[in-house]
Amino acid sequence: MGLENITIFAAFIAGLLSFVSPCVLPLIPVYLGYLSGSTITGNQPPPRQLVFTHALMFVAGFTFVFVVVFGVPVGFLGGALGRLADYMVWIGGVLLIIFGLHTMHLITIPFFNMQKRLEYGQGQAPSYARSALIGMTFAAGWTPCIGPLLGAILTLAIQGQNVALAMFYLFIYSMGLAIPFLVTAWMLTAATSRLRRLNQYLPVIERVSGAFIIIVGVLLLTGTFTYLNTIFNRYTPAWLLEYS
């Protein structure tokens, strides 16, 4: 099976949309300060390298959960249910449309309104192991909140019927979430102040995210997703298609 290039693109976009979601974006400055044991918005910001290295460990933590804890079972499930692929596509498409309607606040799914927030301890010295653990906690605790977007990628991954492919899609999703986080960590106060300006656009971001999920669902239901992937393959470098 060749790499599904449209799925790769969708996975990365879903990660970006997760980063700017209302339950993640406002807390980015808080997370960065907590990871480095400093106050990002203070008069004396922490050293750039310190914040960035702790951010790397945070990213490693949530990437491990998304790729291994979620990706491996999804890949095995897709392989075990390979004969039911057509039904899985249809069910997945319907579920994604429902998830999208929830994200746009047209319907309400109580589970996706739940989230377990990180408890911020006082007087704890920063450590790389703790930063990685916080990243793992983030992935588990915020899964309901970013669930519709993550669910879209899990739905696409399960249809690959391949563990390695499912893990790859989840890795691309994680990078979509990780890259802006790392850029913010490197730019420190300049980036966090700009992120705060995005808060006023969070309702618009939710609608865009919901529309993205619905579009993916409709593409699955209509069989257009496979057609789009064929088009993407025409513009994919030959070296990438060798991993078939």
PyMOL commands that set and color helices and strands:
alter all, ss='L'
color gray80, all
select helices_A, chain A and resi 5-19+25-36+48-80+82-103+110-113+128-141+147-158+163-187+189-222+224-234+238-241
alter helices_A, ss='H'
color red, helices_A
deselect
rebuild
show_as cartoon
